[in-house]
Amino acid sequence: MKILAIIPARGGSKSIPMKNMKKLCGKPLIYYSINSAIQSKLISKIIVSTDNPKIKSFSKKTGAEVPFFRPKKISQDKSSILDVVIHALTYLSNYESYIPDIVTLLQPTNPFRTSEMIDKSIRMLQCSNADIVLGVKITKNHPFRSFWPKKFLQPLKKDFLKYYQRQLFPTNYYPTGEIYTFWAKNLIKFNHIFGPKIVPLISKKNQISIDIDEPIDFFIAEQIMLNWKKLSKLS
């Protein structure tokens, strides 16, 4: 079975310039996603989709393939990740006659993703009738406590007062951004990487999950990398 990892890594970023090449514990952020894909026992091909020469050069040295430069029109702040995936798969089909069975999308802003998580998501997809396996975490800030921003705040759920205790909340998940593993045929069948059958890959209780977006996220991630072994012994 052909299993492809796509790592989307454009050069532009408003919050953090050249975010994917910014050093985290001495290594560019994108290194961690490439390395976890290389360590996977199931992935058969790794490509980085980028519009930036520095990212391309580093990715190739680290062990990923970079067979093209991503077009500028799908390398903007509001560009759709769906367009990025479609472009990559179309290129591979047209120029390398390569059509994968499974695709796993690994965003470089999630440096704590492991090869074990990747392989588990692939096996879950293979052993189920799901369309996609999605990395998720149990929600701490439950939506039942949320409000709509009208003239006066309106509760998202009218009977929200009955959920005054966290223990009364029904289980709710939010996507971590770490894992999107799906059948390549989804793009033809559903015109998206998602289909209606979504299986959750639930983060373990003490599993670290950070989606790096702002400078403070880099600081937190670096502190965790440097000190987690020491801190985890205290828990």
Residue frames as a rotation matrix with the C-alpha (Angstrom) as fourth column:
MET 1
0.577 0.817 0.000 0.00
0.817 -0.577 0.000 0.00
0.000 0.000 -1.000 0.00
LYS 2
-0.346 -0.689 0.637 1.33
0.673 -0.655 -0.343 3.43
0.654 0.310 0.691 -0.97
ILE 3
0.585 0.486 -0.649 1.27
0.809 -0.408 0.424 5.83
-0.059 -0.773 -0.632 1.99
LEU 4
-0.109 -0.562 0.820 2.25
0.638 -0.672 -0.375 9.44
0.762 0.482 0.432 1.39
ALA 5
0.135 0.084 -0.987 3.13
0.862 -0.502 0.075 12.12
-0.490 -0.861 -0.141 3.94
ILE 6
0.145 -0.048 0.988 2.55
0.640 -0.757 -0.131 15.71
0.755 0.651 -0.079 2.84
ILE 7
-0.072 -0.245 -0.967 4.19
0.895 -0.443 0.045 18.44
-0.439 -0.862 0.252 4.93
PRO 8
0.522 0.326 0.788 2.85
0.695 -0.698 -0.171 21.89
0.494 0.637 -0.592 3.93
ALA 9
0.209 -0.569 -0.795 5.45
0.786 -0.386 0.483 24.56
-0.582 -0.726 0.366 4.70
ARG 10
0.647 0.042 0.762 5.15
0.593 -0.656 -0.467 27.91
0.480 0.754 -0.449 2.98
GLY 11
-0.389 -0.921 -0.022 7.71
0.784 -0.319 -0.532 30.62
0.483 -0.224 0.847 3.57
GLY 12
-0.492 0.252 0.833 5.35
-0.203 -0.964 0.172 33.45
0.846 -0.085 0.526 4.45
SER 13
-0.027 0.534 -0.845 3.90
0.911 0.361 0.199 33.97
0.412 -0.765 -0.496 7.91
LYS 14
0.253 0.203 0.946 2.52
0.028 -0.979 0.203 37.18
0.967 -0.025 -0.253 9.41
SER 15
0.967 0.201 0.156 2.73
-0.144 -0.076 0.987 36.24
0.211 -0.977 -0.045 13.09
ILE 16
0.434 -0.876 0.211 6.27
-0.103 0.184 0.977 34.80
-0.895 -0.446 -0.011 12.89
PRO 17
0.538 -0.268 -0.800 8.39
-0.839 -0.263 -0.476 35.53
-0.082 0.927 -0.366 9.77
MET 18
-0.091 -0.547 -0.832 9.77
-0.635 0.676 -0.375 32.30
0.767 0.494 -0.409 8.24
LYS 19
0.345 0.355 0.869 8.13
-0.934 0.216 0.283 30.38
-0.087 -0.910 0.406 11.08
ASN 20
0.986 0.153 -0.066 8.88
-0.161 0.979 -0.125 26.96
0.046 0.134 0.990 9.62
MET 21
0.345 -0.932 -0.108 12.62
0.384 0.245 -0.890 27.67
0.856 0.266 0.443 9.68
LYS 22
0.327 -0.194 0.925 12.68
-0.741 -0.661 0.123 29.33
0.587 -0.725 -0.359 13.11
LYS 23
-0.526 -0.668 -0.526 14.91
-0.187 0.694 -0.695 27.40
0.830 -0.267 -0.490 15.52
LEU 24
0.630 0.633 0.450 13.28
-0.670 0.149 0.728 25.34
0.393 -0.760 0.518 18.27
CYS 25
0.719 -0.490 0.492 15.90
-0.205 0.528 0.824 23.84
-0.664 -0.694 0.279 20.60
GLY 26
-0.201 -0.964 -0.173 18.51
-0.369 -0.089 0.925 24.42
-0.908 0.249 -0.338 17.91
LYS 27
-0.793 -0.037 0.608 16.61
0.475 0.587 0.656 22.88
-0.381 0.809 -0.448 14.99
PRO 28
-0.846 0.521 -0.115 14.21
-0.490 -0.674 0.552 24.48
0.211 0.523 0.826 12.47
LEU 29
-0.263 0.841 0.473 10.57
-0.756 0.125 -0.643 23.88
-0.600 -0.526 0.603 13.34
ILE 30
0.491 0.523 -0.696 9.96
-0.861 0.411 -0.299 21.85
0.129 0.747 0.652 10.19
TYR 31
-0.521 -0.795 -0.311 12.67
-0.705 0.606 -0.368 19.38
0.481 0.028 -0.876 11.20
TYR 32
-0.695 0.225 0.683 10.42
-0.517 0.504 -0.692 17.76
-0.499 -0.834 -0.234 13.80
SER 33
0.434 0.901 0.005 7.67
-0.603 0.295 -0.741 16.88
-0.669 0.319 0.671 11.31
ILE 34
0.375 -0.381 -0.845 10.10
-0.797 0.334 -0.504 15.58
0.474 0.862 -0.178 8.70
ASN 35
-0.669 -0.732 0.129 11.90
-0.679 0.531 -0.506 13.51
0.302 -0.427 -0.853 11.32
SER 36
-0.332 0.620 0.711 8.70
-0.543 0.490 -0.682 11.96
-0.771 -0.612 0.174 12.70
ALA 37
0.696 0.571 -0.436 7.70
-0.667 0.289 -0.687 11.00
-0.266 0.769 0.582 9.15
ILE 38
0.010 -0.796 -0.605 11.13
-0.781 0.372 -0.502 9.46
0.625 0.477 -0.618 8.50
GLN 39
-0.789 -0.343 0.510 10.87
-0.611 0.532 -0.586 7.46
-0.071 -0.774 -0.629 11.72
SER 40
0.244 0.958 0.149 7.45
-0.864 0.285 -0.415 6.09
-0.440 -0.027 0.897 10.67
LYS 41
-0.600 -0.415 0.684 7.41
-0.174 0.902 0.395 2.39
-0.781 0.118 -0.614 9.84
LEU 42
0.015 0.772 0.635 4.50
0.636 0.483 -0.602 2.75
-0.772 0.413 -0.484 7.42
ILE 43
0.671 0.217 -0.709 5.05
-0.278 -0.813 -0.512 5.92
-0.688 0.540 -0.485 5.37
SER 44
0.370 -0.503 0.781 6.57
0.763 0.644 0.054 5.12
-0.530 0.576 0.622 1.98
LYS 45
-0.205 -0.416 0.886 7.06
0.827 -0.558 -0.070 8.64
0.524 0.718 0.458 0.58
ILE 46
0.197 0.188 -0.962 7.55
0.764 -0.645 0.031 12.07
-0.614 -0.741 -0.271 2.20
ILE 47
-0.212 -0.269 0.940 7.15
0.817 -0.577 0.019 15.34
0.537 0.771 0.342 0.34
VAL 48
-0.335 0.079 -0.939 7.31
0.598 -0.752 -0.277 18.94
-0.728 -0.654 0.204 1.49
SER 49
0.226 0.485 0.845 5.10
0.922 -0.387 -0.024 21.44
0.315 0.784 -0.535 -0.31
THR 50
0.137 -0.274 -0.952 6.79
0.600 -0.742 0.299 24.84
-0.788 -0.612 0.063 -0.15
ASP 51
0.879 0.123 0.460 7.25
0.443 -0.566 -0.696 28.04
0.174 0.815 -0.552 -2.10
ASN 52
0.831 -0.546 0.106 10.54
-0.534 -0.729 0.428 28.89
-0.156 -0.413 -0.897 -0.37
PRO 53
0.477 -0.711 -0.516 14.09
-0.329 0.400 -0.855 27.93
0.815 0.578 -0.043 -1.53
LYS 54
-0.446 -0.680 0.582 15.52
-0.796 0.004 -0.605 27.79
0.409 -0.733 -0.544 2.02
ILE 55
0.144 0.593 0.792 12.78
-0.803 0.537 -0.257 25.46
-0.578 -0.599 0.554 3.20
LYS 56
0.899 0.175 -0.401 13.23
-0.411 0.655 -0.634 23.33
0.152 0.735 0.661 0.09
SER 57
0.089 -0.965 -0.245 16.98
-0.506 0.168 -0.846 23.04
0.858 0.199 -0.474 0.59
PHE 58
-0.515 -0.278 0.811 16.72
-0.857 0.163 -0.488 22.17
0.004 -0.947 -0.322 4.29
SER 59
0.440 0.790 0.428 13.90
-0.754 0.583 -0.302 19.66
-0.488 -0.190 0.852 3.72
LYS 60
0.782 -0.199 -0.590 15.88
-0.364 0.622 -0.693 17.79
0.505 0.757 0.414 1.08
LYS 61
-0.287 -0.954 0.081 18.97
-0.574 0.104 -0.812 17.66
0.767 -0.279 -0.578 3.31
THR 62
-0.382 0.210 0.900 16.84
-0.889 0.182 -0.420 16.32
-0.252 -0.961 0.117 6.17
GLY 63
-0.886 -0.088 0.454 15.44
-0.030 0.991 0.134 13.49
-0.462 0.105 -0.881 4.06
ALA 64
0.145 0.987 0.073 12.20
0.199 0.044 -0.979 14.66
-0.969 0.157 -0.190 2.48
GLU 65
-0.459 -0.170 0.872 11.45
0.882 0.031 0.470 15.03
-0.107 0.985 0.135 -1.22
VAL 66
-0.011 0.460 -0.888 10.61
0.054 -0.886 -0.460 18.47
-0.998 -0.053 -0.016 -2.61
PRO 67
-0.310 -0.155 0.938 9.66
0.805 0.483 0.345 17.75
-0.506 0.862 -0.025 -6.22
PHE 68
0.029 0.393 0.919 8.15
0.780 -0.584 0.224 21.19
0.625 0.711 -0.324 -6.96
PHE 69
-0.988 -0.110 -0.107 7.77
0.151 -0.809 -0.568 24.76
-0.025 -0.577 0.816 -5.78
ARG 70
-0.211 0.972 -0.107 4.25
0.880 0.141 -0.454 25.46
-0.426 -0.190 -0.885 -4.60
PRO 71
-0.244 0.173 0.954 2.55
0.702 -0.647 0.297 28.14
0.669 0.742 0.037 -6.74
LYS 72
-0.975 -0.196 0.102 2.23
0.092 -0.780 -0.619 31.56
0.200 -0.595 0.779 -5.11
LYS 73
-0.381 0.904 0.194 -1.54
-0.598 -0.400 0.694 31.59
0.705 0.148 0.693 -5.58
ILE 74
0.659 0.587 -0.470 -1.89
0.002 0.623 0.782 28.73
0.752 -0.517 0.409 -3.08
SER 75
-0.170 -0.781 -0.601 0.84
0.836 0.209 -0.508 30.00
0.522 -0.589 0.617 -0.74
GLN 76
-0.391 0.124 0.912 -1.04
-0.214 -0.976 0.040 32.93
0.895 -0.180 0.408 0.78
ASP 77
-0.880 0.046 0.473 -2.40
-0.475 -0.057 -0.878 33.45
-0.013 -0.997 0.072 4.31
LYS 78
-0.071 0.969 0.237 -5.90
-0.768 0.099 -0.633 32.47
-0.637 -0.227 0.737 3.24
SER 79
-0.356 -0.112 -0.928 -4.91
-0.810 0.531 0.247 29.65
0.465 0.840 -0.280 0.92
SER 80
0.644 0.705 0.296 -6.83
-0.765 0.584 0.271 26.44
0.018 -0.401 0.916 1.45
ILE 81
-0.317 -0.731 0.604 -4.99
-0.687 0.616 0.385 23.35
-0.654 -0.293 -0.697 2.67
LEU 82
0.442 0.558 0.702 -7.29
0.154 0.724 -0.672 21.41
-0.883 0.406 0.234 0.35
ASP 83
0.950 -0.118 -0.289 -5.78
-0.312 -0.362 -0.878 23.26
-0.002 0.925 -0.381 -2.64
VAL 84
0.062 -0.988 0.139 -2.30
-0.987 -0.040 0.156 22.42
-0.149 -0.147 -0.978 -1.36
VAL 85
-0.202 -0.069 0.977 -3.12
-0.253 0.967 0.016 18.71
-0.946 -0.244 -0.213 -1.14
ILE 86
0.761 0.557 0.331 -4.81
0.192 0.294 -0.936 18.65
-0.619 0.777 0.117 -4.55
HIS 87
0.718 -0.560 -0.412 -1.82
-0.692 -0.514 -0.507 20.41
0.072 0.649 -0.757 -6.14
ALA 88
-0.228 -0.865 0.447 0.65
-0.873 0.385 0.300 17.94
-0.432 -0.321 -0.843 -4.60
LEU 89
-0.062 0.267 0.962 -1.32
0.034 0.964 -0.266 14.86
-0.998 0.016 -0.069 -5.62
THR 90
0.914 0.401 -0.060 -1.94
-0.013 -0.120 -0.993 16.20
-0.405 0.908 -0.104 -9.13
TYR 91
0.388 -0.858 -0.336 1.76
-0.922 -0.360 -0.145 16.89
0.003 0.366 -0.931 -9.60
LEU 92
-0.397 -0.582 0.710 2.79
-0.633 0.734 0.247 13.44
-0.665 -0.351 -0.660 -8.37
SER 93
0.310 0.608 0.731 0.23
0.202 0.709 -0.676 11.78
-0.929 0.357 0.096 -10.62
ASN 94
0.966 0.156 -0.205 1.16
-0.137 -0.366 -0.921 13.80
-0.219 0.918 -0.332 -13.74
TYR 95
0.500 -0.848 -0.175 4.96
-0.791 -0.366 -0.490 13.86
0.351 0.384 -0.854 -13.39
GLU 96
-0.549 -0.739 0.390 5.82
-0.834 0.517 -0.193 10.75
-0.059 -0.431 -0.900 -11.36
SER 97
-0.135 0.623 -0.770 2.84
-0.430 0.663 0.612 8.47
0.892 0.414 0.179 -12.12
TYR 98
-0.902 -0.220 -0.372 2.49
0.250 0.436 -0.865 8.17
0.352 -0.873 -0.338 -8.34
ILE 99
-0.040 0.939 0.341 -0.98
-0.498 -0.315 0.808 7.75
0.866 -0.138 0.480 -6.85
PRO 100
-0.902 -0.360 0.239 -1.05
-0.369 0.353 -0.860 7.00
0.226 -0.863 -0.451 -3.10
ASP 101
-0.287 0.809 -0.513 -3.68
0.548 0.578 0.605 4.96
0.786 -0.107 -0.609 -1.32
ILE 102
0.598 0.401 -0.693 -3.41
0.801 -0.272 0.533 6.87
0.025 -0.875 -0.484 1.96
VAL 103
-0.057 -0.576 0.816 -2.27
0.257 -0.798 -0.545 10.41
0.965 0.179 0.193 2.67
THR 104
0.378 0.129 -0.917 -1.23
0.924 -0.114 0.365 11.74
-0.058 -0.985 -0.162 6.06
LEU 105
0.411 -0.132 0.902 -1.07
0.257 -0.932 -0.254 15.52
0.875 0.336 -0.349 6.35
LEU 106
0.255 -0.453 -0.854 1.57
0.967 0.121 0.224 16.65
0.002 -0.883 0.469 8.85
GLN 107
0.820 0.083 0.566 1.52
0.158 -0.984 -0.085 20.34
0.550 0.159 -0.820 9.65
PRO 108
-0.073 -0.983 -0.167 5.00
0.532 0.103 -0.840 21.54
0.843 -0.150 0.516 10.70
THR 109
-0.193 0.061 0.979 3.54
-0.566 -0.822 -0.061 23.73
0.801 -0.566 0.193 13.45
ASN 110
0.817 0.470 0.334 3.03
-0.553 0.473 0.686 20.61
0.165 -0.745 0.646 15.61
PRO 111
0.002 -0.975 -0.224 6.53
-0.790 0.136 -0.598 19.60
0.613 0.178 -0.770 16.77
PHE 112
-0.437 -0.173 0.883 5.44
-0.823 0.473 -0.314 17.08
-0.363 -0.864 -0.349 19.42
ARG 113
0.711 0.652 -0.264 3.81
-0.700 0.616 -0.362 14.67
-0.074 0.442 0.894 16.98
THR 114
-0.189 -0.794 0.577 5.54
-0.623 0.552 0.554 11.28
-0.759 -0.255 -0.600 17.07
SER 115
-0.661 -0.110 -0.742 6.08
-0.691 0.473 0.546 8.54
0.291 0.874 -0.389 14.50
GLU 116
-0.937 0.348 -0.017 4.05
0.317 0.833 -0.454 6.24
-0.144 -0.431 -0.891 16.77
MET 117
-0.243 0.878 -0.412 1.07
-0.077 -0.441 -0.894 8.59
-0.967 -0.185 0.175 16.48
ILE 118
-0.248 0.088 -0.965 1.42
-0.936 -0.278 0.215 8.66
-0.249 0.957 0.151 12.70
ASP 119
-0.862 -0.156 -0.483 1.60
-0.331 0.895 0.300 4.88
0.385 0.418 -0.823 12.40
LYS 120
-0.768 0.640 0.008 -1.31
0.344 0.423 -0.838 4.42
-0.540 -0.641 -0.545 14.80
SER 121
-0.113 0.749 -0.653 -3.48
-0.507 -0.608 -0.611 6.74
-0.855 0.262 0.448 12.68
ILE 122
-0.427 -0.113 -0.897 -2.60
-0.891 0.223 0.396 4.79
0.155 0.968 -0.196 9.53
ARG 123
-0.974 0.055 -0.221 -3.44
0.084 0.988 -0.128 1.44
0.212 -0.143 -0.967 11.13
MET 124
-0.538 0.826 -0.165 -6.71
0.116 -0.121 -0.986 2.87
-0.835 -0.550 -0.031 12.48
LEU 125
-0.084 0.490 -0.868 -7.71
-0.861 -0.474 -0.185 3.98
-0.502 0.731 0.462 9.00
GLN 126
-0.628 -0.262 -0.733 -6.75
-0.673 0.655 0.343 0.64
0.390 0.709 -0.588 7.46
CYS 127
-0.945 0.179 -0.274 -8.66
0.278 0.881 -0.383 -1.35
0.173 -0.438 -0.882 10.06
SER 128
-0.405 0.848 -0.342 -11.89
0.217 -0.274 -0.937 0.66
-0.888 -0.454 -0.074 9.99
ASN 129
-0.068 0.436 0.897 -14.40
0.998 0.027 0.062 1.83
0.003 0.899 -0.437 7.43
ALA 130
0.349 0.130 -0.928 -13.56
0.415 -0.909 0.029 5.44
-0.840 -0.396 -0.371 8.25
ASP 131
0.839 -0.067 0.540 -12.81
0.476 -0.391 -0.788 8.14
0.263 0.918 -0.296 5.70
ILE 132
0.130 -0.790 0.599 -10.29
-0.169 -0.613 -0.772 9.98
0.977 -0.001 -0.213 7.87
VAL 133
0.335 -0.140 -0.932 -8.51
0.907 0.315 0.279 9.66
0.254 -0.939 0.232 11.21
LEU 134
0.387 -0.066 0.920 -8.32
0.023 -0.996 -0.081 12.99
0.922 0.053 -0.384 13.00
GLY 135
-0.535 -0.639 -0.553 -5.99
0.643 0.117 -0.757 13.86
0.548 -0.760 0.349 15.87
VAL 136
0.292 0.723 0.626 -8.08
-0.054 -0.641 0.765 15.26
0.955 -0.258 -0.148 18.73
LYS 137
-0.865 -0.456 -0.211 -7.88
0.220 0.035 -0.975 16.18
0.452 -0.890 0.070 22.41
ILE 138
-0.011 0.878 -0.478 -10.58
0.977 0.112 0.183 16.34
0.215 -0.465 -0.859 25.06
THR 139
-0.035 0.088 0.996 -11.86
0.229 -0.969 0.093 19.90
0.973 0.231 0.014 25.34
LYS 140
-0.651 -0.197 -0.733 -11.13
0.756 -0.083 -0.649 21.69
0.067 -0.977 0.203 28.61
ASN 141
-0.786 0.428 -0.446 -12.99
-0.280 -0.890 -0.360 24.88
-0.551 -0.158 0.819 27.75
HIS 142
-0.584 0.595 0.553 -16.26
0.683 0.728 -0.063 23.18
-0.440 0.341 -0.831 26.86
PRO 143
-0.863 0.250 0.439 -18.49
0.193 -0.640 0.743 24.92
0.467 0.727 0.504 24.27
PHE 144
0.089 0.942 -0.324 -21.48
0.807 0.123 0.578 24.60
0.584 -0.313 -0.749 26.63
ARG 145
0.156 -0.101 -0.983 -19.88
0.809 -0.558 0.186 27.47
-0.567 -0.824 -0.006 28.57
SER 146
-0.791 -0.527 0.311 -19.52
0.601 -0.573 0.558 29.66
-0.116 0.628 0.769 25.49
PHE 147
0.097 0.795 -0.599 -21.48
0.396 -0.583 -0.710 32.79
-0.913 -0.168 -0.371 24.57
TRP 148
0.133 0.039 0.990 -22.48
0.975 -0.185 -0.124 34.51
0.178 0.982 -0.063 21.32
PRO 149
-0.715 -0.465 -0.523 -21.25
0.569 -0.821 -0.047 38.13
-0.407 -0.331 0.851 21.00
LYS 150
0.007 0.775 0.632 -24.56
0.818 -0.368 0.441 39.99
0.575 0.514 -0.636 20.60
LYS 151
0.202 0.105 0.974 -25.69
-0.245 -0.957 0.154 43.21
0.948 -0.269 -0.168 22.35
PHE 152
0.277 -0.160 0.948 -25.72
-0.937 0.173 0.303 41.17
-0.213 -0.972 -0.102 25.54
LEU 153
-0.748 -0.637 -0.186 -23.86
-0.662 0.738 0.134 37.88
0.052 0.223 -0.973 25.68
GLN 154
0.436 0.895 -0.090 -26.11
-0.897 0.441 0.040 35.02
0.076 0.064 0.995 24.69
PRO 155
-0.120 -0.513 0.850 -25.27
-0.563 0.741 0.367 31.50
-0.818 -0.434 -0.378 25.88
LEU 156
-0.695 -0.198 -0.691 -24.48
-0.701 0.402 0.589 29.02
0.161 0.894 -0.418 23.15
LYS 157
-0.607 0.522 -0.599 -26.63
0.410 0.852 0.327 26.51
0.681 -0.047 -0.731 25.02
LYS 158
-0.028 0.694 0.719 -29.79
-0.337 -0.684 0.647 27.90
0.941 -0.224 0.253 26.62
ASP 159
0.918 0.395 -0.045 -29.72
-0.111 0.363 0.925 25.53
0.382 -0.844 0.377 29.60
PHE 160
0.120 -0.988 -0.100 -26.00
-0.015 0.099 -0.995 26.15
0.993 0.121 -0.003 30.24
LEU 161
-0.013 -0.120 0.993 -26.61
-0.907 -0.416 -0.062 26.77
0.420 -0.902 -0.103 33.97
LYS 162
0.879 0.379 0.289 -27.28
-0.469 0.795 0.385 23.10
-0.084 -0.474 0.877 34.53
TYR 163
0.680 -0.716 -0.159 -23.72
0.522 0.625 -0.580 22.38
0.515 0.311 0.799 33.43
TYR 164
0.801 -0.337 0.495 -22.11
-0.521 -0.800 0.298 24.28
0.296 -0.497 -0.816 36.28
GLN 165
0.401 -0.681 0.612 -19.86
-0.412 0.463 0.785 21.33
-0.818 -0.567 -0.095 37.10
ARG 166
-0.215 -0.599 -0.771 -17.24
-0.967 0.022 0.253 20.20
-0.135 0.800 -0.584 34.61
GLN 167
-0.868 -0.169 0.468 -18.05
-0.210 0.977 -0.037 16.58
-0.451 -0.130 -0.883 35.42
LEU 168
0.031 0.978 0.205 -21.56
0.105 0.201 -0.974 17.03
-0.994 0.051 -0.097 34.00
PHE 169
0.065 -0.041 -0.997 -20.33
-0.857 -0.514 -0.035 17.97
-0.511 0.857 -0.069 30.54
PRO 170
0.909 0.134 0.395 -20.68
0.095 0.856 -0.508 15.42
-0.406 0.499 0.765 27.74
THR 171
-0.003 -0.983 0.184 -17.32
0.503 0.157 0.850 14.49
-0.864 0.095 0.494 26.22
ASN 172
0.960 0.246 -0.135 -16.22
0.034 -0.579 -0.814 16.93
-0.279 0.777 -0.564 23.55
TYR 173
0.155 -0.944 0.290 -13.13
0.794 0.294 0.532 16.93
-0.588 0.148 0.795 21.31
TYR 174
0.811 -0.008 -0.585 -11.25
-0.334 -0.827 -0.452 19.55
-0.480 0.562 -0.674 19.35
PRO 175
0.842 -0.519 0.145 -8.70
0.449 0.528 -0.721 18.89
0.297 0.672 0.678 16.57
THR 176
0.536 -0.733 -0.417 -5.08
0.347 -0.259 0.901 19.32
-0.769 -0.628 0.115 17.60
GLY 177
0.770 -0.253 -0.586 -3.82
-0.613 -0.548 -0.569 19.81
-0.177 0.797 -0.577 14.03
GLU 178
-0.104 -0.912 0.396 -1.30
-0.706 0.349 0.617 17.00
-0.701 -0.215 -0.680 14.49
ILE 179
-0.817 -0.155 0.555 -2.86
0.122 0.895 0.430 14.21
-0.563 0.419 -0.712 12.46
TYR 180
0.263 0.850 -0.456 -5.02
-0.747 -0.120 -0.654 14.15
-0.611 0.513 0.603 9.33
THR 181
-0.826 -0.526 0.203 -4.75
-0.311 0.726 0.614 10.67
-0.470 0.444 -0.763 7.82
PHE 182
0.190 0.971 -0.147 -7.20
-0.519 -0.028 -0.854 9.97
-0.833 0.239 0.499 5.01
TRP 183
0.080 -0.053 0.995 -7.85
0.677 0.736 -0.015 7.90
-0.732 0.675 0.095 1.92
ALA 184
-0.827 -0.459 -0.326 -6.62
0.069 -0.658 0.750 9.65
-0.559 0.597 0.576 -1.22
LYS 185
-0.699 0.611 0.371 -9.87
0.618 0.256 0.743 8.68
0.359 0.749 -0.557 -2.95
ASN 186
-0.092 0.654 -0.750 -11.70
0.801 -0.399 -0.446 11.08
-0.591 -0.642 -0.487 -0.59
LEU 187
-0.620 -0.238 -0.748 -10.74
-0.088 -0.926 0.367 13.91
-0.780 0.293 0.553 -2.95
ILE 188
-0.921 0.336 -0.195 -12.74
-0.164 0.120 0.979 12.33
0.352 0.934 -0.055 -5.75
LYS 189
-0.487 0.754 -0.440 -15.51
0.746 0.622 0.240 10.92
0.454 -0.211 -0.866 -3.59
PHE 190
0.299 0.602 -0.740 -16.13
0.922 -0.382 0.061 13.94
-0.246 -0.701 -0.670 -1.34
ASN 191
0.418 -0.268 0.868 -14.13
0.447 -0.771 -0.454 16.74
0.791 0.578 -0.203 -3.00
HIS 192
0.541 -0.290 0.789 -12.29
-0.735 -0.618 0.278 17.12
0.408 -0.731 -0.548 0.30
ILE 193
-0.601 -0.742 -0.296 -9.86
-0.429 0.612 -0.664 15.31
0.674 -0.272 -0.686 2.59
PHE 194
-0.741 0.417 0.526 -12.77
-0.486 0.207 -0.849 14.84
-0.463 -0.885 0.050 5.01
GLY 195
-0.575 0.718 -0.393 -15.60
-0.025 0.465 0.885 12.40
0.818 0.519 -0.249 4.59
PRO 196
0.290 0.802 0.521 -18.57
-0.602 -0.271 0.751 11.80
0.744 -0.532 0.404 6.90
LYS 197
0.893 0.021 -0.449 -16.89
0.262 0.787 0.559 8.93
0.365 -0.617 0.697 8.75
ILE 198
0.189 -0.813 0.551 -14.32
-0.517 -0.560 -0.648 10.54
0.835 -0.162 -0.526 11.08
VAL 199
0.666 -0.069 -0.743 -12.44
0.545 0.726 0.420 8.42
0.510 -0.685 0.521 13.59
PRO 200
0.805 -0.347 0.480 -10.68
-0.507 -0.823 0.256 10.22
0.307 -0.450 -0.839 16.46
LEU 201
0.106 -0.830 -0.548 -7.09
0.593 0.495 -0.635 9.59
0.798 -0.258 0.545 17.45
ILE 202
0.880 0.410 0.238 -7.41
0.055 -0.587 0.808 10.82
0.471 -0.698 -0.540 21.03
SER 203
-0.070 -0.937 0.343 -4.38
-0.378 -0.294 -0.878 12.33
0.923 -0.191 -0.333 22.73
LYS 204
0.025 -0.013 -1.000 -3.38
0.754 0.656 0.010 10.61
0.656 -0.754 0.026 25.94
LYS 205
0.805 0.436 -0.401 -3.79
0.589 -0.515 0.622 12.49
0.065 -0.737 -0.672 29.22
ASN 206
0.487 -0.699 -0.524 -0.14
0.157 -0.521 0.839 13.60
-0.859 -0.491 -0.144 29.53
GLN 207
0.025 -0.456 0.890 0.57
0.976 0.203 0.076 13.78
-0.216 0.866 0.450 25.82
ILE 208
-0.321 -0.244 -0.915 1.95
0.211 -0.960 0.182 17.17
-0.924 -0.134 0.359 24.85
SER 209
-0.006 0.384 0.923 0.17
0.999 0.051 -0.015 18.95
-0.053 0.922 -0.384 22.03
ILE 210
0.000 -0.037 -0.999 1.01
0.206 -0.978 0.036 22.46
-0.978 -0.206 0.008 20.87
ASP 211
0.419 0.149 0.896 0.11
0.908 -0.075 -0.412 24.15
0.006 0.986 -0.166 17.60
ILE 212
-0.335 -0.687 -0.645 2.71
0.679 -0.651 0.340 26.89
-0.653 -0.324 0.684 17.17
ASP 213
0.389 0.569 0.724 1.16
0.891 -0.432 -0.140 30.10
0.233 0.700 -0.675 15.90
GLU 214
0.891 -0.047 0.452 2.49
-0.129 -0.980 0.153 32.97
0.436 -0.194 -0.879 18.03
PRO 215
-0.038 -0.991 0.131 5.94
-0.445 -0.101 -0.890 33.73
0.895 -0.092 -0.437 19.55
ILE 216
-0.041 0.073 0.996 4.69
-0.997 0.067 -0.046 32.68
-0.070 -0.995 0.070 22.99
ASP 217
0.912 0.407 0.050 3.99
-0.398 0.907 -0.136 29.21
-0.101 0.104 0.989 21.57
PHE 218
0.426 -0.850 -0.310 7.67
-0.060 0.315 -0.947 28.87
0.903 0.422 0.084 20.62
PHE 219
-0.322 -0.547 0.773 8.68
-0.780 -0.310 -0.544 29.81
0.537 -0.778 -0.327 24.15
ILE 220
0.349 0.549 0.759 6.30
-0.878 0.475 0.060 27.28
-0.328 -0.688 0.648 25.72
ALA 221
0.954 0.024 -0.299 7.34
-0.175 0.855 -0.488 24.51
0.244 0.518 0.820 23.32
GLU 222
0.125 -0.989 -0.079 11.02
-0.230 0.049 -0.972 25.10
0.965 0.139 -0.222 23.99
GLN 223
-0.276 -0.179 0.944 10.55
-0.942 -0.142 -0.302 25.08
0.188 -0.974 -0.129 27.75
ILE 224
0.701 0.591 0.398 8.65
-0.640 0.768 -0.014 21.81
-0.314 -0.244 0.917 27.50
MET 225
0.790 -0.446 -0.421 11.33
-0.057 0.631 -0.774 20.23
0.611 0.635 0.473 25.32
LEU 226
-0.169 -0.946 0.277 14.05
-0.386 -0.195 -0.901 21.30
0.907 -0.260 -0.333 27.73
ASN 227
-0.682 -0.132 0.719 12.29
-0.713 -0.099 -0.694 20.49
0.162 -0.986 -0.027 30.99
TRP 228
0.248 0.945 -0.212 9.52
-0.818 0.321 0.477 17.95
0.519 0.055 0.853 30.40
LYS 229
0.063 -0.265 -0.962 11.45
0.170 0.953 -0.251 14.90
0.983 -0.148 0.105 31.62
LYS 230
-0.897 -0.435 -0.084 12.21
0.184 -0.194 -0.964 16.68
0.403 -0.879 0.254 34.88
LEU 231
-0.597 0.735 0.321 8.67
-0.799 -0.579 -0.162 18.02
0.066 -0.353 0.933 35.27
SER 232
0.168 0.721 -0.672 6.98
-0.599 0.616 0.511 14.73
0.783 0.316 0.535 34.41
LYS 233
-0.466 -0.419 -0.779 8.75
0.334 0.732 -0.594 13.04
0.819 -0.538 -0.201 37.31
LEU 234
-0.979 0.099 0.180 6.96
-0.205 -0.518 -0.830 15.42
0.011 -0.849 0.528 39.69
SER 235
-0.247 0.963 -0.104 3.49
-0.915 -0.197 0.351 14.45
0.318 0.182 0.931 38.49
